[in-house]
Amino acid sequence: MLARMTSEPEQQIGVGTPDAFQRLWTPHRMAYIQGENKPTGPGAGDGCPFCSIPEKSDEDGLIIARGDSVYAVLNLYPYTGGHLMVVPFRHIADYTDLTAEETIELAEYTKAAMTALRTASGAHGFNIGMNQGTVAGAGIAAHLHQHVVPRWGGDTNFMPVIGSTKVLPQLLADTRRLLADAWPRPGA
């Protein structure tokens, strides 16, 4: 049975001095903060999530599309709804290590991601990029991945700027299904 909704703030013992602020609890972020699923070393066999994701079903791995040398996957810890990554299947760390074929497919999948995000969510713009190395901000530096982050006018509101909180309006499985359905098909 669901608890009755009330406009009165719930007081919890031990959470600090009561104030007028409401709390938006995001316990799923603790896995990211604690480094869950981070590789234990630089090799492909060292627990790299980008190497193990393709072994799962598309639904379980949150894979949107698979190519010959890259795949598109939702970010488990997104900046915005629809934040995805284009990842080579091959375990490499540096952009300069891509073959010509991998470079082309990574670029084509980035374009397809933009098309799918515009179709599925009406994205107004994008942040696209990759962080090369831990010192450059790569969370998983051992396996190259390019971020495609959809943006909308006004999407940077008080929550992330002042509240250090991101509000995502949709479950990742639902977002994956929408983007997979909107993914451009070759020859279509």
C-alpha angles and dihedrals in degrees: 000000000000119000115251112262115238135180090222114098114247113238118217123193113243099019097110135261112340112251140163094270123106120217126233104201116208105178092163088072090066090077089059094044091051092048098248112178092014113143116257092218144357099273128095089244093052097092098281108174091204089060094047099043094073089056089065129075115270090253096048093043093042088235114166099187139352126214133180096273106006140038135201117231136172117252110247090213102039128188090210136002109285095025104157139169134221108219132183114233089224114084104241130140105203131063090222089061092066116109118235090257093050091048092052094047092046089054093046092049090049089054091047090050090054091049092048093048092049090049097044101037110010093243111195096203144344144233107215125181153101133240111225111208134356092275089058092054102266108157090198103026097171095069121049116235133166120217122222108191117183117218135196132195107272096011092127099076134152094287099074096024100050105006097045086223131121119210115207114191099200140048114253092239090056092047090049091053093049093049094044089053091048095045109120113249119219111258093011 
